[in-house]
Amino acid sequence: MSIIERAIQKGQEGRTGKSRRATDAKADLVLEQAAAIEASVRLCAEPLAVDSNSCRERRLLLQRSDEGDGAAVAAYRMLRTRLLHRARIKDWVTIGITSAGPNDGKTLTALNLACSMAREKSREIVLLDMDMRNPSVCRMLGVEPKRQLRDYLEYGGGTNDLFFSAGSENLFVAASTAPAQHASELLASPRFDQLIGVIKKGTVNPIVLMDLPPVLVTDDALVIAPKIDAFLVVASERLTSRAELTKALDVLAEFAIAGVVLNRTTNATHGYGYNYYGYDGKDGPEKEAREL
């Protein structure tokens, strides 16, 4: 029961006899105070200006894209639609984006997918850069956050200056620029759970995307795996081998897999090609790898 619902119930219980008017006035005051309290927990994000030329070079699809980006925008829209459909069916909120190894394009996928989801306007999207050893989200956007996500996880505190928006007012981003050597400890910290709680309370119908480290490079993604709803795995044509993808899916076998994104495909359009393969665990990771 929310603060406002409790206030309404309290007000209704007191409405008897001669004191009804006084109780009504008190209930109205409680409702106003409750609304103010509930409004104060809304997630805040400071808009940061991004370098559009830098984003173009890095193949980022922000709110305004050139006409030549139509195929790429449509491709990410398809990925968005399929992932959101699966999230609704499975009741997923938190989705980690990872890969077998480095340079598979997981950060680019996470950013473009977040931007595509934010355009839908029916929900608020949160992107967390949880690759604490090699944070890349801010570098790709060309921004400097007011506060580092790693500092929040290490020292705690409020979240008022933690999030920023880039390209869309309903896209909230929290990230770092400095790497953390004790990344596993930060990810295992109860402050991560607190952060997810704050996000769920302070946003409307949220989807939380997390850029995670590659699963075959470090155990960081496995540390956080029990705390999230599903994984989206990114592979890269001519870079990720079938053996690596199979091994990565095997490592994640006990957790929900939302799907596999094949990046840099030979049917790429203007450098943005990717395919998306649905995966529900029924056929096993070997079948998924063979489709590549």
Secondary structure, DSSP 8 states (H G I E B T S, - for coil): --HHHHHHHHHHHT--GGGHHHHHHHHHHHHHHHHHHHHHTS---EE----HHHHHHTT---SS--GGGHHHHHHHHHHHHHHHHHHHHHT--EEEEEESSTTSSHHHHHHHHHHHHHTT-SS-EEEEE--TTS--HHHHHT---SS-HHHHHHH---STTT-EESS-TTEEEE--SS--TTHHHHHHSHHHHHHHHHHHHHSSS-EEEEE---TTT-SHHHHHGGGSSEEEEEEETTTS-HHHHHHHHHHTTTS-EEEEEEES-TT-STT--EEEEE--SSSHHHHHHHT-
